[in-house]
Amino acid sequence: MMRNAQGLPLKMVVLGSRDQTCVNAKVNRLRSGELNDKCRDMVAAADHADKFGAAAQSEHSCSYYRKGMGPLTTRIAQQPMDIEDLVADGKAVNDCPYFASRQMLPGADIVFAPYNYLVDVAIRRSMKLDEHVRGSVVIVDEAHNIEGVARDAASFERTVDVLMAASKEFNALAQQGPSEEVCEGSRQVCDVLRGLTTWIDDQADKPARVFRGPEVLALWDGAGVCINDESVQTLVGVRAQMDEAFRLMGNSKKSPLSSALASTVDGLLQTLGFLTAEHGRFARDFRVTVTQEFVVAKRRREAQLNVWCLNPAVAFRTLAGGPHAARSIVLTSGTLSPLPALASELGVEFKHQLELMHVVNVDKQVFARVLPRVGRELLDSSYKNAERGEYVDALGQAVLHIMRGVPGGVLLFASSYASVDRLQARWTATGVWAQMEALKPISVEPKGGGAEFDRAVAEYRRNAATAAGAMFLAVFRGKLSEGIDFVDDMCRAVLVLGLPFPSVKDLKVAEKKQYQDERVRAFAQAPKQQHLAPLSGNEWYVQQAYRALNQAIGRVIRHVHDYGCIVFLDQRFMQRDVVEGLSKWVRGAVRPAGSLGELMDGMEDFFKDRRPAAMAAVAAVAAVAAVAAAPARASEADVATASEGSAAEDDGDSDVVLVEEM
C-alpha cells in the first residue's frame, strides 16, 4: 500500500458516471438521461424514508443508496480500486458505488477520473473537484485527445427541439415555481432560450452561413437576445441558486427539471460564458452556425445550433491558470508529437523535453511492412479509389492471406464506419467474408460505445483466445483504437487501411483549417512567442490523421515482452514523407514488401523465430482454410513507447509536463 510522507496510507478513490457504476438492476439499463432522473427520484425517496422512519420505505427508493458512510466506503479506504472492482464490491456489500466514491472524495489523496471531468468546467464544478485541482498535481494519461476534449468542453451543439423543450420546462417552473427566487430565475433562463430558438428558426429558412463570434453576438443583441459577459454570469449564478434552493427544500419540492434538459441549459451557459468571457476576449475563437441534422429517433432532419470553439486553450486555461489552477500538469501519451504544435494549441510553453528509449527491441519484436499492391492492383485507399470494386477485392485477398498467417488476434483499422460497412458489404457479396470467417471469427466495431460495444469486445476476446484467433474490424478514432488493451495473442497483427484524414466535407473541420490559417497570418504580422507559433490549416489536418494512425498501430505492442506485426495496406506508405509521420519508435522498422508472397514469407519467419508454438496455430488455421477452399497464395506495432516531454509555466500558474510514452 502506498503511504504519504508521514507514513500514513494514501487514500484513493475512482470516479465514474452513473452509467458506469449503477448496480441497481431495476434502472441501470436505462439511457443516460433517464438513468440520472430515475436515480435522483429514487435517492429523494430514500432520503424521505430515512427522515420519516422505516414505515415510509417505498419500492420507489433505492436499496443500495446510503446517505452516510456505508460498507463500500470502508473497502475503498482500505485498497485501491478500478471501476470494475468498485462495481463488483458494491454488488457484494449492497452499497452504491456512485455515491460511495463521492463520499470518499473529500479526504482522498489520489483521485482517478476521466480527464474530461477536469477540462470541462461544468463537470468539474458539479463533481466538486475544483478544490482538489487547486494546487494539486494533475496527471493526464492518453493525453493525445486533450486538444479535442478541450475544444468540445467549450463548444455546444443541440437541436432546436431540445432547446424548445428546455424552454417549456423553465417556463412551467416560472409559472409555478416553489419560490419567487426560482420563478424569477426560470423566467430569465426562459427569455434567453426563447430568443435563441427564434433566431435559429429564422436562420434555418436562409442559406447556411457560419458566423464569427463577435458577429453573432452583435446579431443576437440586435435580435433582442441579451448575451454578454455580465448577463451570462448572472444566469450561471441564477442556475446555481435554483439548484441550491431545490436541494434545501428536500424531497417535498424536488426539481421538476429533467437531468438532460437541465444539463443542456448548463452546457449552453458554459459555452456562452467562454464566448463572452472578459468582454469577448475569446470571441474570435468561436464559430456559430445553424445546420440541418438527421435525428435518428425521429427519422427527420431538425435545425441545430452549433457554437464551436476552435481554440482548445480557451478551456484548458481554466485548468492551467486562474484561481483553480493545478500546481503541475503532466500530460502523457505515445502520440503527443509534434510538441510545438501541442504547445500552440494549448497556449502553454514546454521549456524542458525528455525523450526515453523504447522498452522493446523493435527490430526483434515488431514486423512492419508496406504492401503496395496485390498482383497488378495498386492498394490505395484514397477517397477517389476507396469504392472501386477491383481495389476492395484485392484488399480482401490481402487480408484473407494475412489472416491465414497470423496466430491469434488481428485488428484491422478502416478510416470510417462507412468504410467498414462498404468493405463488409462487398466482401459478403463476393464470398470473401465467408472465407475470412472460416479462418477466424470476425467482430465489427459498432458506432458509438455502450453495451453493444462491450458485447463486441467480449465476443472478440472469447474468439481470440482460441487456437484460430479472431479478427476485429475497427475504425480509426473509434473506441477500440484508444484504450482497449489487447495483450499477447489478443492482438498479434494490426492492419492499416490508409491514412485516416478527417472528412473534408465536415464543416467543423473546414472551419478549423481556415481558423488555423488565419492564426498563422496573424502570428506572422505580430509574432510574440515563438514557442506558440500555430500550425497552418493543412498541417493541423495532417497531424490529426497521424495521431489517429499512430494510436491505432500502438495496439500491437502492450508490454516489454510482447511482439506482433503491422501491415500498411496502402502504397502511399512507400513514400518517405508519409513514413516520417509515424511514431518514432516504429518509423525505422517499416520495410516494403515486394509482393503478397514476400510478405507472407517474412511473416512466417517472424512468428517462427518469436514463438515456435505459434506455428502450430498457423497450421491449424491453414487447415481450416483448406476446408473452406480458400484461394491459393497469390504470386504476388505506440504503447510502452519512448517519451518526449516538457514542463512549463503558464503565466506563473501551473507547471505543465509532457511525457510521450513510446
MARTITOR-145723 format. One record per residue (C-alpha): residue in three letters; x, y negated, z. Coordinates in steps of 0.2 Angstrom, whole numbers, plus 5000, padded with zeros to 4 digits. Example, Ala and Ser with C-alpha at 12.3 -4.5 7.8 and 13.67 -1.06 7.14 Angstrom:
2
ALA506250225039
SER506850055036
This chain:
662
MET500050005000
MET500649834996
ARG501049715010
ASN501249525012
ALA502749435019
GLN502149465037
GLY502049655034
LEU500149655033
PRO499149755020
LEU498649645005
LYS496849635002
MET496249664984
VAL494649654975
VAL494049684957
LEU492649584950
GLY491449634936
SER489649594929
ARG488049674934
ASP488149774918
GLN489749854923
THR489349884942
CYS487549914945
VAL487250084952
ASN485350074953
ALA484650194940
LYS482950104940
VAL483749954932
ASN485549974926
ARG484950024909
LEU484149854906
ARG484949724894
SER486049604902
GLY484749454905
GLU483349574910
LEU484549664922
ASN485049494930
ASP483249444933
LYS482749614940
CYS484249614952
ARG483849434958
ASP482049494961
MET482549654970
VAL483849564981
ALA482549424985
ALA481349564990
ALA482649655001
ASP483049485010
HIS481249465013
ALA481149645020
ASP482649615031
LYS481849455038
PHE480249525042
GLY480749695048
ALA480649875041
ALA478749865039
ALA479049755025
GLN480149875015
SER479549874997
GLU479849984982
HIS480249814973
SER481849794984
CYS483549874980
SER484050014992
TYR485949984988
TYR485949794992
ARG486749745009
LYS486649565015
GLY488149585026
MET489649695026
GLY489249875020
PRO490150035020
LEU490949995002
THR491749835008
THR492749945021
ARG493350055007
ILE493849904996
ALA494849835010
GLN495749995013
GLN496350034995
PRO496449954978
MET495150004965
ASP494649984947
ILE492949954941
GLU492650144939
ASP493250184957
LEU492150044963
VAL490550114955
ALA490950294960
ASP491250244978
GLY489650134978
LYS488650284972
ALA489450394986
VAL489050275000
ASN487450204994
ASP488050024993
CYS488049894979
PRO489749874970
TYR489249704963
PHE488849614980
ALA490149714990
SER491549644979
ARG490949474981
GLN490849495000
MET492649535000
LEU493149394988
PRO493449255001
GLY494849355010
ALA495649434995
ASP497449414992
ILE497349484974
VAL495849464963
PHE495649564947
ALA494349494935
PRO494149474916
TYR495049324911
ASN493549234904
TYR493049214922
LEU494449094924
VAL494449004907
ASP492548974907
VAL492148844919
ALA490348894922
ILE490849074926
ARG492249014937
ARG491048904947
SER489649024948
MET490949154955
LYS491649034967
LEU493349064960
ASP493948884960
GLU494648894977
HIS495549054973
VAL496348974957
ARG496948814965
GLY498748834970
SER498749024965
VAL499749124953
VAL498649174938
ILE499249324928
VAL498349344911
ASP498549514903
GLU498149544885
ALA498349354883
HIS498449364864
ASN496549314864
ILE496749174876
GLU496549044862
GLY494949114855
VAL494249134873
ALA494648954877
ARG493848894861
ASP492248994865
ALA492248934883
ALA492048754877
SER490848804862
PHE488948834861
GLU487848924849
ARG485948954851
THR484448964840
VAL483148834841
ASP481848954848
VAL482948994863
LEU483148814866
MET481248784865
ALA480948924877
ALA482048844889
SER481248684887
LYS479548764891
GLU480148844907
PHE480948674913
ASN479348584908
ALA478248704918
LEU479448684933
ALA479248494931
GLN477448504932
GLN477348624947
GLY479048624955
PRO479148664974
SER479848494977
GLU479948324969
GLU481848344968
VAL481548504957
CYS480248424947
GLU481248264943
GLY482748374939
SER481748484927
ARG481048334918
GLN482748264915
VAL483348434908
CYS481748454898
ASP481948274889
VAL483748324883
LEU483148494876
ARG481648414868
GLY482748284860
LEU483948414853
THR482648534846
THR481848394837
TRP483448344829
ILE483848524825
ASP482148544816
ASP482548384806
GLN484248444801
ALA483548614796
ASP482548534782
LYS484048454775
PRO485648524766
ALA486848594778
ARG488148474785
VAL489548484798
PHE489648334809
ARG491148274819
GLY491048254837
PRO490948064838
GLU489748054823
VAL488548174831
LEU488548084847
ALA488047924838
LEU486748014828
TRP485948084844
ASP486047914853
GLY485147844838
ALA483847984839
GLY483447934857
VAL484448084865
CYS485448014879
ILE487048114879
ASN488648034886
ASP489948064899
GLU488847994913
SER487148074908
VAL487948244906
GLN488748244923
THR487148184931
LEU486248334923
VAL487548454929
GLY487348384946
VAL485448404944
ARG485548584939
ALA486648624954
GLN485448534966
MET484048634959
ASP484848804961
GLU485348754979
ALA483548694983
PHE482848864977
ARG484248954987
LEU483748865003
MET481948905000
GLY482249085000
ASN481049224994
SER479549114996
LYS480048994982
LYS481249094971
SER481749014955
PRO480449044941
LEU481849014928
SER482449174919
SER484349204921
ALA484549204902
LEU483749034899
ALA484548954914
SER486249014908
THR485848944891
VAL485548774898
ASP487048784909
GLY488148834894
LEU487448684884
LEU487848564898
GLN489548634900
THR489948614881
LEU489148434881
GLY490248404896
PHE491848444886
LEU491148344871
THR490848184881
ALA492248204894
GLU493248054898
HIS492147944887
GLY492348054872
ARG494248084873
PHE494048264865
ALA492548224854
ARG493648234838
ASP494048414843
PHE492248464840
ARG491148504825
VAL489248514826
THR488148594813
VAL486448674811
THR486448844802
GLN485148974797
GLU485449134806
PHE484649304804
VAL483949364821
VAL483849554820
ALA482549574834
LYS481349454825
ARG481849504807
ARG481849324801
ARG483049184800
GLU483049044813
ALA483848874814
GLN485348874826
LEU486348734834
ASN488248764834
VAL489348654844
TRP491148714840
CYS492648664850
LEU494148694838
ASN495448654851
PRO495748784865
ALA496748654875
VAL495148574880
ALA494548714891
PHE496248784895
ARG496748614903
THR495448654917
LEU496548804922
ALA498248724920
GLY497948554926
GLY496748444936
PRO496048474954
HIS495848654952
ALA497448694944
ALA498448854947
ARG500248844954
SER500848964940
ILE500049044925
VAL500849204917
LEU500249254900
THR500749424895
SER500449524878
GLY501349614865
THR500649494851
LEU500949314858
SER502149264844
PRO502449134837
LEU502649044854
PRO502748874847
ALA501048894839
LEU500348954856
ALA501048804865
SER500248684852
GLU498548774853
LEU498548774872
GLY499348604874
VAL500748664886
GLU502648674884
PHE503648834887
LYS505348774892
HIS506048954895
GLN505949104884
LEU506349284889
GLU506549424877
LEU506649604883
MET507249764874
HIS505949894869
VAL505650034881
VAL505650164867
ASN506850214854
VAL505950154839
ASP507050254827
LYS506650414835
GLN504850394842
VAL504050294828
PHE503750344810
ALA503250194800
ARG502950204781
VAL502150104767
LEU501150204754
PRO500950084739
ARG499950204728
VAL499150364725
GLY499550434708
ARG499350294696
GLU498050194708
LEU498850054717
LEU498250034735
ASP497749854738
SER496349814750
SER496249634745
TYR494549554743
LYS494449574724
ASN494949754724
ALA494149824740
GLU492549884732
ARG493249964717
GLY492750144717
GLU494450204710
TYR495350114724
VAL494150184738
ASP494350364730
ALA496250354730
LEU496250284748
GLY495150434753
GLN496350564746
ALA497750474755
VAL496850484772
LEU496250664769
HIS498050724767
ILE498750624781
MET497350694792
ARG497950864787
GLY499750824793
VAL499450744809
PRO499250844825
GLY498050764837
GLY497050604835
VAL497050474821
LEU496550294822
LEU496050214805
PHE495850024805
ALA494749934792
SER494549744790
SER492749734795
TYR491149834799
ALA490549804781
SER492149884775
VAL491850034787
ASP490150054780
ARG490750044762
LEU492050174765
GLN490950294774
ALA489550274760
ARG490750304746
TRP491650454754
THR490050534758
ALA489450514741
THR491050594733
GLY491150734746
VAL492750674754
TRP491950634770
ALA491350814772
GLN493150874768
MET493850754781
GLU492550814795
ALA493150994791
LEU494850944796
LYS494450834811
PRO492850764818
ILE492550584814
SER491950444826
VAL491450274819
GLU491550114830
PRO489850044832
LYS489649854830
GLY489749774847
GLY490049864864
GLY488949934877
ALA488350114879
GLU488450154861
PHE490250114860
ASP490650204876
ARG489750364869
ALA490850344853
VAL492450334863
ALA491950484874
GLU491550584859
TYR493250544851
ARG494150594867
ARG493250764868
ASN493650804850
ALA495450734850
ALA495850844865
THR495551004854
ALA496851084843
ALA496251004827
GLY496150824835
ALA494950694828
MET494850534818
PHE494150364824
LEU493650244810
ALA493850074818
VAL493849884815
PHE495249764817
ARG494749634831
GLY493549764837
LYS493449834855
LEU494449984850
SER495949884844
GLU496049784860
GLY496149884877
ILE495750064874
ASP497150174880
PHE497350324869
VAL498950414876
ASP499950554868
ASP498850674857
MET497350554859
CYS498250454845
ARG499750514835
ALA499450404820
VAL498750234816
LEU498250204798
VAL498150024792
LEU496949974778
GLY497649804773
LEU497849634781
PRO496349584792
PHE496149404787
PRO494649314794
SER493249294782
VAL493549144771
LYS491649124770
ASP491449094788
LEU491048914791
LYS491948904808
VAL493548974800
ALA493448844786
GLU493148704799
LYS494648764810
LYS495848774795
GLN495348594790
TYR495548534808
GLN497248614809
ASP497748524793
GLU497148354800
ARG498148384816
VAL499748414805
ARG499448254796
ALA499048154812
PHE500648234820
ALA501748184805
GLN501147994807
ALA501447984826
PRO502548134832
LYS502548144851
GLN503248304857
GLN504048424845
HIS503548574855
LEU501748534852
ALA501948524833
PRO500248604826
LEU500148744813
SER499348704797
GLY497648774792
ASN498448914782
GLU499748954795
TRP498448974808
TYR497449084796
VAL498849204793
GLN499349204811
GLN497549274815
ALA497749414803
TYR499449464810
ARG498849454828
ALA497449574824
LEU498549684814
ASN499949694827
GLN498649734841
ALA497949874831
ILE499649964827
GLY500149944846
ARG498850084849
VAL500150214844
ILE501450204857
ARG500750194875
HIS502250244886
VAL504050274886
HIS503950454881
ASP502550434868
TYR502850454849
GLY501750434833
CYS501650374815
ILE501050214807
VAL500550214789
PHE500150054780
LEU499050104765
ASP499249944755
GLN500549894743
ARG500749714750
PHE501749784764
MET503149814752
GLN503449634752
ARG504749564764
ASP503749414769
VAL502249524774
VAL503349644784
GLU504049494793
GLY502349454801
LEU502349624810
SER502949634828
LYS504749634831
TRP504849804838
VAL504149894823
ARG504749774809
GLY506449864806
ALA505650034806
VAL504550004791
ARG505050104776
PRO504250134759
ALA503650304754
GLY503850334735
SER502350454734
LEU501050534744
GLY502050694744
GLU503650604750
LEU502550534764
MET501850704769
ASP503650774769
GLY504350644780
MET502850654792
GLU503050844793
ASP504950824798
PHE504450684811
PHE503250794820
LYS504350954819
ASP505850864827
ARG504750774841
ARG503650914846
PRO503851094839
ALA502251144846
ALA501451014836
MET501751114820
ALA500551254826
ALA499251124827
VAL499651064810
ALA499551234803
ALA497851264812
VAL497151104803
ALA497851164787
ALA496951324788
VAL495351234791
ALA495751134776
ALA495951284765
VAL494251354771
ALA493451184766
ALA494351194749
ALA495251034752
PRO496250974736
ALA498051024735
ARG499350894740
ALA499550754727
SER501150744717
GLU501250594722
ALA501750114831
ASP501349844852
VAL501249924868
ALA502649944881
THR503549814869
ALA504949684872
SER504549514879
GLU504649344873
GLY504049224887
SER504249044894
ALA503748934908
ALA503248754908
GLU502348624917
ASP500848544911
ASP500948364917
GLY501648424933
ASP500148534937
SER500448724933
ASP501948824928
VAL501548924913
VAL502449084909
LEU502349184894
VAL502849374893
GLU502749454876
GLU502749644880
MET503549754867
